Amino acid sequence: MTDGTLDASPGEIASGPPGDGHADRPLPGGRTDTYRHPPLVRINHWLNVTAIVILLMSGANILLAHPHLYWGVRSTFADPWLSIPAIPNWLLIPQGRNLAEARTWHFFFAWVFVINGLIYLAYGFVSKRFGRRLWPTSDELKGTWASVKEHARFHFPKDEEARNYNVIQKLTYVAIILVILPMMLITGLSMSPGFNAVGGFLLDIMGGRQSARTLHFISAGLIVGFIVIHVFLVVWTGFVNNMRAMITGWFVLEPSDHTKGDGA
């Protein structure tokens, strides 16, 4: 999941980069309409949503062909590390158990996801978006515990403070982009017979095919967990406003309590 998806998260509103030609627009009641997501980020986000949903549903179908996970090189059928419970058909692509067709869906949208991600990575580095928006500073790292407490109280600012990522968001997104997504890609490639012909060393690094399969499942589980929290917070902090931002690029900042008090 790239920053295109992450940009839809609440509490991360940022003014457009210098020279983007989108100045803030004042609204009644002290509110501000700020340009939050450029077109490439919005397109990237929705392509990722489509690809990830299909990857998870087709991946579940593939997993059900043998719903057990192991560590190492071989499957110790009598002693799996984890057994997967039954998954309803409506959560599978295609509907019902169909390993061959599920693989076709999975591999195609894996390439959609990878290409889309590479485009975003190139954009992020060339535009310096990663350094400007995602990489935490030393001062921000010192405030990690304070940010944890704010999250625990479900306190997410909607005023000018919300223009920037907080340190928890930055650390989470850096981990997703630089650790979890690469692990999913590498473990997926290591299980591909076609790739093994030229890059079989990946299986050795992973500790064997079964370890790679298990790590691939763990990566998917972490991404599902992130998505659940992400969607919950989008709804919690204002579904309409967040969706408007990811469709049009514009997000409304509310006046702070202090500003409201001054205007009373």
Disulfide bonds with the S-S distance in Angstrom:
none
